[in-house]
Amino acid sequence: MAKILIVEDNALNIKLFCDLLAAHGHEPQAVTDSRQALDAAREFIPDLVITDIQLPHVSGLELIRLIRADDQLKSVPIMAVTAYASLGDEERIRGAGAESYVTKPISVARFVQEVDSLLARKQPADADA
C-alpha cells in the first residue's frame, strides 16, 4: 500500500482520485488548499504526490518546485494533472520536476497506469536506502 498525497481544489476530482486509489489498495490523503500542501506532505511523507496545476494561491508548478527543493521530499515522485493542456505545458511541468503528466478529463485506466508506474520506479530506490 502506498501513501499518496492529492493536491486538488475540485471536490469531484478529489472524490474520484481518492476512490480510485483506495480501490487499488493505496492510502490517499487530500489537500484542498495548496498553501497547506507542503506542510501536509512533510507530515504525511507520501510515496507519491498528485497535484493539479491550476490551483488558487500556490500554483501546481510552484508546489512542484517547492517539493523538489525540500530535502525530505525531493525524491518523491510527482504526477501533475491539468485540464488546461496547451503547447509547452508538458515541458514546463516536467521542467519543474514532475515525472508524469495527465490531462483532464482523466482516463481512469491511464491514471491508474501512471500511478502504478511511478510507484514501481520508486521501489528500487527505497530498497537501496
N, C-alpha and C positions, 0 to 999 in steps of 0.2 A: 504494500500500500504506500502510495506516495502522498506527501503533503503538498497541496497546490494552492497558491495564493492567486485569487482572481481580483483584478482591479478593474471595476466596471461600474458606470453610473446608471445603467439601464436595468431596472428590476427584472424585466422579462429575460434579458440576456444572462443575468446572474442566476436566475432560476434554471434556465436551460443548461448553462455551463456546470452548475453545481449538481444538478440531477444527472447529467451525462457522466461527470467524473465520479460521483458516488456509485452510479450503476456499474462502473468499471473498477470498483474497489479502491478508489482513492479518497483522500480526506480533503475536501475543498474548504477554503475559508475565503469569504468575500469581503472586500473593502469597497465601499461606495464613494468615499471621499479620497481623492488622490493625495491630498495633503497628509493623510494618515497612513498612506501605503508603505512608506519606507520604515516607519516605526513598527507597523504590523508585520512587515517582512522580517525585521530584526528579532521580533518576539516569536514569530511562528516558525522561522527557519525553514522555508519551503524547499521542496525538491524541484519545483518549477513555478515560475511566475507567468500568469497570463494577464496581459494588460491591454485595455482599449487604448487607442492612440488619441482619439478625440475625447479628452476629459476636461471638465472645468478645473480651474485653479492650477494644477500641475499637469502639463500635457503628458501623454504616454511616452513621447520621445524624451522629455526631460526626466521622467521617472526611470526610464531605462538607463540613462546616463548616470543618475544618482545611484542606482543599484550597482552598476559596473564600477563606480568609484568607491563603493563600500567594501572594506576588507572582508567583512563577514559574509557578504552576499555576492561578491563579484563573479563567482564561478557558477551561480545558479542559472540554469537555462531560462530564457525568456521567449515567450510566444506573444507576438503583437497581433492584435485583432483590430480591424478598422472597416468602417462602412464606406469610407471616402477614399477609395484607391485611385490615385492618379499617377501619371507618368512620373517616375522618380521617387515615389513614396517608398517602394521596397528598398531601394538603395539607401535612402535616408534612415529608414527603420533599422536595416542591418548595420548601417554605419554607426548608429547609436549604440549597438551592442546586442540586438535581438537575434537569436538564432533562427527564428521561424516567423512567418508572416501569413496570416489567414484573413481573407476578406469576408465581410458580412454581406448578405445573409450567409451564415456558415453552412457548409456541408457537414452534417453530423459525422459521416464516415471520414472525411478529411480531417476534421477537428480531432477525433479520437486517434487517427493515424499519426498526426503531428505530435500529440501528447505522448503517445507510446514511443515514438521515435526519439523525442527529446529526452525522455526518461531513460531509455535504453542507452543513449550516448553518455548519460551522466553516471551510470552504474560502474563502468570500469575505473573511472577516476576515484570513486568512493572506495573501491576495493584496494587501491594503492595507498590510500591515506592511512 
